[in-house]
Amino acid sequence: MNFARLASRVAVGGVATALATAGMVGATSTSASAAPVSSPYTCTTPFGPVSATISVDIALLPPTAPAGFPVAAGLFSFKSNLTVPDSTATALAGFGITGAKSDDFGTAFGDTVAKAPVVWNGPPTSSGGNSTFAGAGANNAFVLPKAGSYTVAMPKTFTMLATNSSGATVVTAPCTTTAPATIGNLTLTKQKATVKAKAAPKSSAKGTVVTVKGKVTNEFVKTGGPEATGKVIVKDGKKKVGTGKLKNGKFLVKVKGLAVGSHSLTVSYKGDDYTDKGVSKPMTVTVTKS
Protein backbone atom coordinates (compact mmCIF):
# COMPACT_ATOMS: atom_id res chain seq x y z
CA MET A 1 0.00 0.00 0.00
CA ASN A 2 1.57 3.31 -1.09
CA PHE A 3 1.47 5.99 1.61
CA ALA A 4 2.11 8.89 -0.75
CA ARG A 5 -0.94 7.93 -2.80
CA LEU A 6 -3.11 7.40 0.26
CA ALA A 7 -1.92 10.56 1.98
CA SER A 8 -3.14 12.60 -0.98
CA ARG A 9 -6.64 11.26 -0.30
CA VAL A 10 -6.66 12.34 3.34
CA ALA A 11 -4.94 15.74 3.10
CA VAL A 12 -8.21 17.67 3.41
CA GLY A 13 -8.91 19.03 6.88
CA GLY A 14 -5.49 18.23 8.30
CA VAL A 15 -6.25 14.52 8.62
CA ALA A 16 -2.93 13.53 7.02
CA THR A 17 -1.05 15.45 9.71
CA ALA A 18 -3.19 13.88 12.39
CA LEU A 19 -2.50 10.46 10.87
CA ALA A 20 1.25 10.93 11.19
CA THR A 21 0.90 12.29 14.71
CA ALA A 22 -1.21 9.30 15.69
CA GLY A 23 1.58 6.92 14.77
CA MET A 24 -0.55 5.14 12.17
CA VAL A 25 1.78 5.92 9.28
CA GLY A 26 3.28 2.47 9.66
CA ALA A 27 0.01 0.99 8.51
CA THR A 28 0.27 2.70 5.14
CA SER A 29 3.96 3.26 4.49
CA THR A 30 4.63 -0.30 3.41
CA SER A 31 3.12 -2.83 1.05
CA ALA A 32 3.30 -5.49 3.76
CA SER A 33 0.03 -7.32 4.29
CA ALA A 34 -1.29 -9.74 6.82
CA ALA A 35 -2.00 -13.20 5.48
CA PRO A 36 -5.37 -13.24 3.68
CA VAL A 37 -8.18 -14.36 5.97
CA SER A 38 -11.52 -15.90 5.04
CA SER A 39 -14.88 -16.65 6.62
CA PRO A 40 -17.72 -18.94 5.52
CA TYR A 41 -21.11 -17.24 5.10
CA THR A 42 -24.63 -18.43 4.50
CA CYS A 43 -26.61 -16.02 2.33
CA THR A 44 -30.40 -16.21 2.30
CA THR A 45 -31.79 -15.78 -1.23
CA PRO A 46 -35.23 -16.22 -2.81
CA PHE A 47 -33.84 -19.44 -4.32
CA GLY A 48 -32.76 -20.83 -0.96
CA PRO A 49 -29.59 -20.58 1.14
CA VAL A 50 -26.29 -20.09 -0.67
CA SER A 51 -22.93 -21.01 0.88
CA ALA A 52 -20.12 -18.57 0.12
CA THR A 53 -16.60 -17.95 1.35
CA ILE A 54 -15.32 -14.36 1.58
CA SER A 55 -11.61 -13.62 1.84
CA VAL A 56 -9.88 -10.29 2.46
CA ASP A 57 -6.25 -9.30 1.97
CA ILE A 58 -5.50 -6.06 3.83
CA ALA A 59 -2.37 -4.19 4.93
CA LEU A 60 -0.94 -4.94 8.33
CA LEU A 61 -2.67 -3.01 11.11
CA PRO A 62 -0.61 -1.01 13.61
CA PRO A 63 -0.48 -2.63 17.09
CA THR A 64 -1.68 0.56 18.79
CA ALA A 65 -3.64 3.70 17.92
CA PRO A 66 -5.47 6.49 19.75
CA ALA A 67 -9.06 5.91 20.86
CA GLY A 68 -11.44 8.15 18.93
CA PHE A 69 -9.00 8.65 16.06
CA PRO A 70 -10.88 9.76 12.90
CA VAL A 71 -9.89 7.41 10.06
CA ALA A 72 -10.28 8.97 6.62
CA ALA A 73 -12.22 7.26 3.84
CA GLY A 74 -10.06 5.12 1.55
CA LEU A 75 -7.16 4.83 3.99
CA PHE A 76 -7.36 1.04 4.14
CA SER A 77 -7.98 -0.50 0.73
CA PHE A 78 -8.05 -4.27 0.31
CA LYS A 79 -8.51 -7.11 -2.14
CA SER A 80 -11.30 -9.62 -1.64
CA ASN A 81 -12.54 -12.87 -3.20
CA LEU A 82 -16.07 -14.28 -3.22
CA THR A 83 -16.07 -18.04 -3.72
CA VAL A 84 -19.10 -20.27 -4.33
CA PRO A 85 -19.52 -23.82 -5.67
CA ASP A 86 -19.46 -24.10 -9.49
CA SER A 87 -23.07 -25.28 -9.43
CA THR A 88 -24.11 -22.12 -7.59
CA ALA A 89 -22.24 -19.90 -10.03
CA THR A 90 -23.96 -21.64 -12.95
CA ALA A 91 -27.38 -21.20 -11.34
CA LEU A 92 -26.70 -17.52 -10.64
CA ALA A 93 -25.60 -16.97 -14.23
CA GLY A 94 -28.97 -18.37 -15.31
CA PHE A 95 -30.61 -15.42 -13.56
CA GLY A 96 -28.26 -12.96 -15.23
CA ILE A 97 -26.07 -12.55 -12.15
CA THR A 98 -22.46 -11.82 -13.10
CA GLY A 99 -21.08 -10.33 -9.88
CA ALA A 100 -21.95 -8.92 -6.47
CA LYS A 101 -21.32 -6.06 -4.10
CA SER A 102 -21.93 -5.07 -0.50
CA ASP A 103 -22.40 -1.56 0.84
CA ASP A 104 -22.38 -2.59 4.51
CA PHE A 105 -19.47 -5.04 4.52
CA GLY A 106 -16.92 -3.94 7.09
CA THR A 107 -14.42 -4.63 9.82
CA ALA A 108 -15.53 -5.22 13.38
CA PHE A 109 -13.75 -3.63 16.37
CA GLY A 110 -15.69 -5.36 19.14
CA ASP A 111 -19.28 -4.17 18.67
CA THR A 112 -18.21 -1.32 16.36
CA VAL A 113 -18.30 -2.06 12.63
CA ALA A 114 -16.33 0.19 10.28
CA LYS A 115 -18.03 -0.06 6.90
CA ALA A 116 -15.85 -0.96 3.93
CA PRO A 117 -17.95 -1.36 0.76
CA VAL A 118 -16.67 -4.02 -1.63
CA VAL A 119 -17.41 -5.06 -5.22
CA TRP A 120 -16.80 -8.53 -6.66
CA ASN A 121 -16.68 -8.61 -10.46
CA GLY A 122 -17.15 -11.43 -12.95
CA PRO A 123 -16.54 -13.52 -14.83
CA PRO A 124 -15.44 -15.96 -12.12
CA THR A 125 -12.50 -18.30 -12.35
CA SER A 126 -13.14 -21.99 -11.67
CA SER A 127 -10.84 -24.32 -9.75
CA GLY A 128 -11.43 -27.46 -7.72
CA GLY A 129 -15.19 -27.32 -8.11
CA ASN A 130 -15.46 -23.73 -6.92
CA SER A 131 -15.91 -20.43 -8.74
CA THR A 132 -14.18 -17.29 -7.46
CA PHE A 133 -15.19 -13.69 -8.15
CA ALA A 134 -12.28 -11.29 -7.60
CA GLY A 135 -13.01 -7.95 -5.97
CA ALA A 136 -11.75 -5.00 -3.98
CA GLY A 137 -12.97 -2.50 -1.43
CA ALA A 138 -11.98 0.39 0.84
CA ASN A 139 -13.17 1.79 4.15
CA ASN A 140 -15.67 4.58 4.62
CA ALA A 141 -14.68 7.31 7.07
CA PHE A 142 -15.08 6.16 10.67
CA VAL A 143 -13.90 6.92 14.20
CA LEU A 144 -12.00 4.35 16.24
CA PRO A 145 -13.90 3.23 19.38
CA LYS A 146 -13.11 3.89 23.04
CA ALA A 147 -9.84 2.88 24.71
CA GLY A 148 -9.25 -0.83 25.16
CA SER A 149 -7.95 -3.95 23.46
CA TYR A 150 -9.83 -5.22 20.41
CA THR A 151 -9.88 -8.23 18.16
CA VAL A 152 -10.30 -6.86 14.64
CA ALA A 153 -12.46 -9.28 12.69
CA MET A 154 -14.53 -9.78 9.57
CA PRO A 155 -18.23 -8.91 10.00
CA LYS A 156 -20.74 -11.36 11.50
CA THR A 157 -23.39 -10.11 9.10
CA PHE A 158 -23.59 -8.10 5.88
CA THR A 159 -25.91 -7.67 2.90
CA MET A 160 -24.94 -9.19 -0.44
CA LEU A 161 -26.30 -7.48 -3.56
CA ALA A 162 -26.05 -9.82 -6.56
CA THR A 163 -25.65 -7.76 -9.73
CA ASN A 164 -25.98 -8.18 -13.49
CA SER A 165 -23.59 -7.04 -16.23
CA SER A 166 -24.97 -3.49 -15.98
CA GLY A 167 -24.29 -3.33 -12.25
CA ALA A 168 -27.99 -3.37 -11.33
CA THR A 169 -29.08 -5.36 -8.27
CA VAL A 170 -30.88 -8.60 -9.16
CA VAL A 171 -31.07 -10.21 -5.71
CA THR A 172 -30.59 -8.89 -2.17
CA ALA A 173 -29.35 -11.51 0.28
CA PRO A 174 -28.48 -11.13 3.98
CA CYS A 175 -25.34 -13.11 4.85
CA THR A 176 -24.24 -14.39 8.25
CA THR A 177 -21.40 -16.36 9.79
CA THR A 178 -20.80 -17.93 13.18
CA ALA A 179 -17.03 -17.87 12.67
CA PRO A 180 -15.82 -14.39 11.60
CA ALA A 181 -12.09 -14.57 10.89
CA THR A 182 -9.65 -12.49 12.93
CA ILE A 183 -7.75 -9.88 10.91
CA GLY A 184 -5.56 -8.63 13.75
CA ASN A 185 -5.44 -7.20 17.26
CA LEU A 186 -5.39 -3.52 18.18
CA THR A 187 -4.90 -1.67 21.46
CA LEU A 188 -6.46 1.80 21.62
CA THR A 189 -5.01 4.25 24.13
CA LYS A 190 -6.56 7.43 25.52
CA GLN A 191 -5.69 10.76 23.93
CA LYS A 192 -3.77 13.44 25.82
CA ALA A 193 -5.99 16.08 27.46
CA THR A 194 -5.26 19.80 27.43
CA VAL A 195 -7.05 21.79 30.15
CA LYS A 196 -7.18 25.58 29.80
CA ALA A 197 -8.85 27.69 32.48
CA LYS A 198 -9.24 31.30 33.65
CA ALA A 199 -10.46 32.63 36.99
CA ALA A 200 -12.18 36.00 37.47
CA PRO A 201 -11.93 38.29 39.26
CA LYS A 202 -8.29 37.76 40.13
CA SER A 203 -8.62 40.07 43.13
CA SER A 204 -11.80 40.63 45.13
CA ALA A 205 -13.30 41.17 48.55
CA LYS A 206 -14.27 38.28 50.79
CA GLY A 207 -17.65 36.82 49.82
CA THR A 208 -17.24 37.48 46.10
CA VAL A 209 -18.00 34.53 43.83
CA VAL A 210 -15.02 33.56 41.69
CA THR A 211 -15.90 32.20 38.24
CA VAL A 212 -13.60 29.56 36.80
CA LYS A 213 -14.23 28.72 33.16
CA GLY A 214 -12.35 27.08 30.35
CA LYS A 215 -12.17 24.16 27.96
CA VAL A 216 -10.83 20.61 27.76
CA THR A 217 -9.56 19.42 24.38
CA ASN A 218 -7.92 16.24 23.17
CA GLU A 219 -5.59 15.53 20.24
CA PHE A 220 -8.07 14.79 17.45
CA VAL A 221 -11.28 16.69 18.21
CA LYS A 222 -10.35 19.26 15.53
CA THR A 223 -10.17 16.57 12.83
CA GLY A 224 -13.43 14.79 13.61
CA GLY A 225 -12.80 12.85 16.80
CA PRO A 226 -15.14 12.94 19.83
CA GLU A 227 -15.07 15.89 22.21
CA ALA A 228 -13.95 15.41 25.79
CA THR A 229 -16.84 14.71 28.19
CA GLY A 230 -17.23 14.22 31.92
CA LYS A 231 -16.35 16.13 35.09
CA VAL A 232 -13.87 18.75 36.22
CA ILE A 233 -12.83 19.56 39.79
CA VAL A 234 -11.57 22.98 40.92
CA LYS A 235 -9.00 22.75 43.69
CA ASP A 236 -7.47 25.34 45.98
CA GLY A 237 -4.14 23.67 46.56
CA LYS A 238 -5.28 20.15 47.54
CA LYS A 239 -8.73 21.23 48.71
CA LYS A 240 -11.74 20.74 46.42
CA VAL A 241 -13.70 23.99 46.13
CA GLY A 242 -15.99 23.28 43.15
CA THR A 243 -17.08 20.80 40.51
CA GLY A 244 -18.60 21.02 37.05
CA LYS A 245 -19.51 19.07 33.93
CA LEU A 246 -18.26 19.57 30.41
CA LYS A 247 -20.69 20.75 27.75
CA ASN A 248 -19.30 20.84 24.22
CA GLY A 249 -15.90 20.50 25.86
CA LYS A 250 -16.39 23.66 27.96
CA PHE A 251 -16.94 24.16 31.68
CA LEU A 252 -17.96 26.95 34.08
CA VAL A 253 -17.65 26.56 37.85
CA LYS A 254 -18.58 29.17 40.47
CA VAL A 255 -16.34 29.06 43.53
CA LYS A 256 -17.70 30.45 46.79
CA GLY A 257 -16.34 30.96 50.31
CA LEU A 258 -12.66 31.54 49.63
CA ALA A 259 -10.88 32.83 52.73
CA VAL A 260 -8.90 36.03 52.88
CA GLY A 261 -5.47 35.53 51.36
CA SER A 262 -3.82 34.24 48.20
CA HIS A 263 -5.17 31.11 46.51
CA SER A 264 -3.70 28.86 43.82
CA LEU A 265 -6.58 27.36 41.88
CA THR A 266 -6.28 24.48 39.41
CA VAL A 267 -8.81 22.55 37.32
CA SER A 268 -8.48 18.77 37.19
CA TYR A 269 -10.21 16.82 34.43
CA LYS A 270 -11.22 13.26 35.35
CA GLY A 271 -11.02 11.81 31.81
CA ASP A 272 -13.48 9.72 29.78
CA ASP A 273 -13.45 6.68 27.48
CA TYR A 274 -11.39 8.50 24.85
CA THR A 275 -9.48 11.21 26.71
CA ASP A 276 -6.95 10.86 29.53
CA LYS A 277 -6.89 12.85 32.76
CA GLY A 278 -5.44 16.37 32.74
CA VAL A 279 -4.85 19.43 34.88
CA SER A 280 -4.68 23.16 34.13
CA LYS A 281 -1.94 25.60 34.99
CA PRO A 282 -2.34 27.25 38.43
CA MET A 283 -4.39 30.45 38.63
CA THR A 284 -3.68 32.93 41.43
CA VAL A 285 -6.67 34.58 43.07
CA THR A 286 -6.37 37.08 45.93
CA VAL A 287 -9.17 37.64 48.45
CA THR A 288 -9.12 40.77 50.63
CA LYS A 289 -11.15 41.74 53.72
CA SER A 290 -13.00 44.50 51.84
Legacy VTK file of the C-alpha trace (Angstrom):
# vtk DataFile Version 3.0
C-alpha trace
ASCII
DATASET POLYDATA
POINTS 290 float
0.000 0.000 0.000
1.572 3.307 -1.087
1.470 5.994 1.615
2.110 8.889 -0.751
-0.936 7.932 -2.798
-3.114 7.401 0.256
-1.921 10.555 1.981
-3.142 12.600 -0.979
-6.637 11.255 -0.295
-6.664 12.344 3.340
-4.944 15.735 3.103
-8.214 17.669 3.407
-8.912 19.031 6.883
-5.485 18.227 8.300
-6.248 14.519 8.617
-2.925 13.535 7.024
-1.048 15.455 9.711
-3.188 13.876 12.390
-2.502 10.460 10.867
1.246 10.930 11.186
0.896 12.288 14.707
-1.212 9.298 15.687
1.576 6.917 14.766
-0.551 5.142 12.172
1.784 5.923 9.280
3.278 2.474 9.658
0.007 0.995 8.506
0.272 2.697 5.138
3.960 3.265 4.487
4.631 -0.298 3.407
3.116 -2.825 1.049
3.299 -5.494 3.756
0.029 -7.321 4.285
-1.291 -9.739 6.822
-2.003 -13.199 5.476
-5.374 -13.237 3.680
-8.181 -14.365 5.969
-11.515 -15.896 5.039
-14.875 -16.648 6.615
-17.720 -18.943 5.515
-21.105 -17.245 5.099
-24.625 -18.432 4.499
-26.607 -16.025 2.328
-30.402 -16.206 2.298
-31.786 -15.778 -1.233
-35.230 -16.215 -2.813
-33.840 -19.438 -4.320
-32.760 -20.829 -0.958
-29.588 -20.582 1.142
-26.292 -20.090 -0.672
-22.934 -21.009 0.876
-20.120 -18.574 0.119
-16.600 -17.946 1.349
-15.325 -14.360 1.581
-11.610 -13.616 1.844
-9.876 -10.286 2.455
-6.251 -9.303 1.972
-5.498 -6.056 3.830
-2.373 -4.189 4.927
-0.939 -4.939 8.330
-2.668 -3.013 11.114
-0.607 -1.014 13.611
-0.478 -2.631 17.086
-1.683 0.560 18.794
-3.638 3.697 17.919
-5.472 6.490 19.751
-9.059 5.906 20.857
-11.438 8.154 18.929
-8.997 8.653 16.063
-10.883 9.759 12.895
-9.889 7.406 10.064
-10.277 8.971 6.618
-12.224 7.257 3.839
-10.058 5.123 1.551
-7.161 4.831 3.992
-7.359 1.036 4.137
-7.983 -0.505 0.733
-8.053 -4.270 0.314
-8.513 -7.113 -2.136
-11.299 -9.618 -1.644
-12.537 -12.870 -3.200
-16.066 -14.276 -3.219
-16.069 -18.043 -3.721
-19.102 -20.270 -4.332
-19.520 -23.820 -5.673
-19.460 -24.099 -9.490
-23.070 -25.285 -9.432
-24.109 -22.121 -7.592
-22.237 -19.899 -10.027
-23.955 -21.644 -12.952
-27.384 -21.202 -11.337
-26.701 -17.522 -10.643
-25.600 -16.971 -14.231
-28.966 -18.369 -15.310
-30.609 -15.421 -13.556
-28.264 -12.955 -15.234
-26.069 -12.550 -12.150
-22.458 -11.825 -13.095
-21.078 -10.325 -9.884
-21.946 -8.920 -6.465
-21.318 -6.059 -4.100
-21.933 -5.069 -0.497
-22.402 -1.555 0.844
-22.381 -2.593 4.511
-19.471 -5.045 4.522
-16.921 -3.941 7.088
-14.420 -4.627 9.815
-15.532 -5.215 13.383
-13.755 -3.625 16.375
-15.687 -5.364 19.136
-19.276 -4.170 18.671
-18.214 -1.316 16.365
-18.300 -2.055 12.626
-16.329 0.192 10.284
-18.028 -0.063 6.901
-15.847 -0.960 3.931
-17.945 -1.357 0.758
-16.669 -4.025 -1.625
-17.408 -5.058 -5.224
-16.803 -8.534 -6.662
-16.682 -8.611 -10.462
-17.146 -11.430 -12.946
-16.543 -13.519 -14.832
-15.442 -15.957 -12.122
-12.495 -18.304 -12.346
-13.144 -21.988 -11.670
-10.844 -24.315 -9.746
-11.430 -27.457 -7.723
-15.191 -27.318 -8.106
-15.460 -23.734 -6.924
-15.905 -20.426 -8.744
-14.179 -17.286 -7.459
-15.187 -13.690 -8.151
-12.283 -11.287 -7.598
-13.005 -7.946 -5.971
-11.753 -4.999 -3.979
-12.968 -2.499 -1.425
-11.976 0.386 0.842
-13.168 1.795 4.149
-15.669 4.582 4.620
-14.679 7.311 7.067
-15.077 6.163 10.675
-13.902 6.921 14.197
-11.999 4.348 16.240
-13.900 3.230 19.376
-13.107 3.890 23.042
-9.837 2.884 24.713
-9.252 -0.832 25.159
-7.947 -3.955 23.459
-9.827 -5.220 20.411
-9.877 -8.232 18.164
-10.296 -6.863 14.638
-12.462 -9.282 12.690
-14.534 -9.778 9.570
-18.230 -8.914 10.002
-20.737 -11.357 11.498
-23.395 -10.114 9.095
-23.586 -8.099 5.880
-25.909 -7.672 2.900
-24.943 -9.192 -0.444
-26.296 -7.476 -3.565
-26.046 -9.824 -6.556
-25.650 -7.760 -9.735
-25.979 -8.176 -13.485
-23.588 -7.036 -16.225
-24.969 -3.487 -15.979
-24.289 -3.334 -12.249
-27.993 -3.373 -11.334
-29.079 -5.364 -8.274
-30.876 -8.600 -9.162
-31.066 -10.213 -5.711
-30.590 -8.895 -2.174
-29.345 -11.509 0.277
-28.477 -11.126 3.980
-25.335 -13.115 4.848
-24.238 -14.390 8.249
-21.398 -16.364 9.791
-20.804 -17.935 13.183
-17.033 -17.872 12.668
-15.818 -14.390 11.602
-12.086 -14.570 10.894
-9.654 -12.486 12.931
-7.749 -9.882 10.906
-5.558 -8.631 13.754
-5.437 -7.198 17.263
-5.388 -3.520 18.178
-4.902 -1.666 21.462
-6.465 1.796 21.622
-5.005 4.255 24.126
-6.563 7.433 25.516
-5.692 10.758 23.928
-3.771 13.436 25.824
-5.989 16.076 27.460
-5.265 19.804 27.434
-7.046 21.790 30.151
-7.176 25.577 29.803
-8.849 27.691 32.479
-9.239 31.297 33.651
-10.457 32.628 36.989
-12.176 35.999 37.471
-11.933 38.288 39.256
-8.288 37.763 40.129
-8.623 40.072 43.129
-11.803 40.630 45.127
-13.304 41.169 48.552
-14.269 38.279 50.790
-17.653 36.821 49.822
-17.242 37.485 46.098
-18.001 34.534 43.834
-15.018 33.563 41.687
-15.902 32.201 38.241
-13.601 29.558 36.796
-14.228 28.719 33.158
-12.351 27.080 30.349
-12.166 24.161 27.957
-10.827 20.613 27.759
-9.559 19.423 24.378
-7.916 16.236 23.166
-5.592 15.533 20.243
-8.075 14.790 17.452
-11.276 16.689 18.207
-10.346 19.258 15.530
-10.166 16.565 12.829
-13.432 14.795 13.610
-12.799 12.851 16.804
-15.136 12.942 19.829
-15.067 15.893 22.215
-13.953 15.409 25.790
-16.840 14.706 28.187
-17.226 14.219 31.919
-16.350 16.128 35.085
-13.871 18.753 36.221
-12.827 19.562 39.786
-11.572 22.977 40.919
-9.004 22.753 43.686
-7.471 25.345 45.978
-4.144 23.666 46.563
-5.280 20.155 47.537
-8.730 21.234 48.714
-11.741 20.737 46.424
-13.701 23.985 46.126
-15.985 23.283 43.147
-17.079 20.798 40.507
-18.604 21.023 37.050
-19.514 19.072 33.928
-18.260 19.569 30.410
-20.689 20.750 27.752
-19.303 20.844 24.224
-15.896 20.504 25.863
-16.387 23.658 27.959
-16.944 24.161 31.678
-17.963 26.946 34.084
-17.654 26.557 37.853
-18.577 29.172 40.470
-16.338 29.058 43.525
-17.696 30.449 46.791
-16.341 30.962 50.307
-12.660 31.540 49.629
-10.883 32.826 52.733
-8.903 36.035 52.877
-5.474 35.535 51.357
-3.816 34.237 48.196
-5.170 31.114 46.514
-3.698 28.858 43.824
-6.584 27.355 41.881
-6.276 24.479 39.413
-8.814 22.553 37.324
-8.484 18.770 37.191
-10.211 16.817 34.433
-11.223 13.263 35.347
-11.019 11.812 31.807
-13.475 9.718 29.777
-13.455 6.680 27.484
-11.388 8.496 24.848
-9.476 11.210 26.708
-6.954 10.856 29.526
-6.886 12.849 32.759
-5.436 16.373 32.738
-4.851 19.432 34.882
-4.682 23.161 34.132
-1.936 25.603 34.990
-2.340 27.250 38.429
-4.394 30.447 38.633
-3.677 32.935 41.427
-6.668 34.580 43.068
-6.369 37.079 45.927
-9.173 37.644 48.446
-9.118 40.771 50.626
-11.150 41.737 53.720
-13.000 44.499 51.840
LINES 1 291
290 0 1 2 3 4 5 6 7 8 9 10 11 12 13 14 15 16 17 18 19 20 21 22 23 24 25 26 27 28 29 30 31 32 33 34 35 36 37 38 39 40 41 42 43 44 45 46 47 48 49 50 51 52 53 54 55 56 57 58 59 60 61 62 63 64 65 66 67 68 69 70 71 72 73 74 75 76 77 78 79 80 81 82 83 84 85 86 87 88 89 90 91 92 93 94 95 96 97 98 99 100 101 102 103 104 105 106 107 108 109 110 111 112 113 114 115 116 117 118 119 120 121 122 123 124 125 126 127 128 129 130 131 132 133 134 135 136 137 138 139 140 141 142 143 144 145 146 147 148 149 150 151 152 153 154 155 156 157 158 159 160 161 162 163 164 165 166 167 168 169 170 171 172 173 174 175 176 177 178 179 180 181 182 183 184 185 186 187 188 189 190 191 192 193 194 195 196 197 198 199 200 201 202 203 204 205 206 207 208 209 210 211 212 213 214 215 216 217 218 219 220 221 222 223 224 225 226 227 228 229 230 231 232 233 234 235 236 237 238 239 240 241 242 243 244 245 246 247 248 249 250 251 252 253 254 255 256 257 258 259 260 261 262 263 264 265 266 267 268 269 270 271 272 273 274 275 276 277 278 279 280 281 282 283 284 285 286 287 288 289
